[in-house]
Amino acid sequence: MKKVTIADVAQHAGVSKSTVSQYLNHRYEYMREETKNRIEESIKTLEYRPNIVARSLKQKSTTTIGVIVANILHTFSTQVIRAIEDTCQDADFHTIVCNADDNPEKERKYIEMLRAKQVDGIILLPTGDNVNLYNEMLKEGYPIVFVDRTVPDVEIPSMLLDNEKASGIGVQHLIDMGYKKIGIITNVIRNVTPRMERINGYKNTMTANGLDVRDDYIKSREVNRIKEGVHELLSLNDPPEAILAGNDLTLIEILKYVKENHMKIPEDIAIIGIDDVSFASFYEPGLTIVAQPTFEIGKKAAEFLLNTIQKKEDQEKGLVVRFDPKLIIRESCKRKDVIHE
């Protein structure tokens, strides 16, 4: 079958090609309703499909951005993706989502693939190990923004949680509830920003309250070995009374250990998690969580990137935007004196 063109639509509707082009680009503020209806009817009748590649070449834009997340299993990642997609949809932009699995080589290949597809910009949750590639894009002026992490010696704008404050308010709440022996468990992802900053926030808050920071109370494990880390903590001669989970996947593994060992929360161990999880409110007991505004972070990242792409604002090198965490108090860390009455 012969491919239907703009010229065919124009002839069928009895208008010029430029009028059809204006209609397709939504520039019909001054177009008569009758003309719009004729063009719409002709497009349906002829089953016209716009040539996206040709339009992209002409407009020098694919109206598409790439999103590369570190681990799509994280609640944070899925919620950020949703916020980015919603924001881009409102701006008539499309999104291509890639999952790097915190693998630098996989991340590099996705960046190269997306750029080969001529996406207009990239939102990246960086592994941190492709510094030369990041700086190369920055030098070229390619629109890119980091989410959730910063990378040393790379001045790409970044949108992320105030991680030290997040772990700090979690630890402070446990202290306020009467706990002094507090451990922290995180999963190992090299030296990425959230993990390091959350451990620092834990240490600083313990110190500020005159409590000892014990190295054996700090555990970093691969996700599939988190339960092993919990066991090591609770097998100490002087085990912690409470645990701060460094992120959502860590929290889930801790809860699995608790269930498998028939433990009670908070009687046997008090728990607070960083990163919200969908079941926190109806888990028994309800889980106290330090939540981050994931949708706000994703929306801000998308708006920033779109403004850069559309030349509405310059990309400020080294810009870091921090978002405030929120403590959601439930029953997983009741007052220690009340529990043991």
Secondary structure as GFF3:
##gff-version 3
##sequence-region A 1 341
A	DSSP	alpha_helix	6	13	.	.	.	ID=ss1
A	DSSP	alpha_helix	17	24	.	.	.	ID=ss2
A	DSSP	alpha_helix	33	46	.	.	.	ID=ss3
A	DSSP	alpha_helix	52	59	.	.	.	ID=ss4
A	DSSP	beta_strand	64	69	.	.	.	ID=ss5
A	DSSP	alpha_helix	75	90	.	.	.	ID=ss6
A	DSSP	beta_strand	94	99	.	.	.	ID=ss7
A	DSSP	alpha_helix	104	116	.	.	.	ID=ss8
A	DSSP	beta_strand	121	124	.	.	.	ID=ss9
A	DSSP	alpha_helix	131	140	.	.	.	ID=ss10
A	DSSP	beta_strand	144	147	.	.	.	ID=ss11
A	DSSP	beta_strand	158	161	.	.	.	ID=ss12
A	DSSP	alpha_helix	163	176	.	.	.	ID=ss13
A	DSSP	beta_strand	182	187	.	.	.	ID=ss14
A	DSSP	alpha_helix	193	208	.	.	.	ID=ss15
A	DSSP	three_ten_helix	215	217	.	.	.	ID=ss16
A	DSSP	beta_strand	218	221	.	.	.	ID=ss17
A	DSSP	three_ten_helix	223	225	.	.	.	ID=ss18
A	DSSP	alpha_helix	226	234	.	.	.	ID=ss19
A	DSSP	beta_strand	242	245	.	.	.	ID=ss20
A	DSSP	alpha_helix	248	260	.	.	.	ID=ss21
A	DSSP	beta_strand	270	274	.	.	.	ID=ss22
A	DSSP	beta_strand	288	291	.	.	.	ID=ss23
A	DSSP	alpha_helix	294	309	.	.	.	ID=ss24
A	DSSP	beta_strand	320	323	.	.	.	ID=ss25
A	DSSP	beta_strand	326	328	.	.	.	ID=ss26
A	DSSP	alpha_helix	336	339	.	.	.	ID=ss27
###
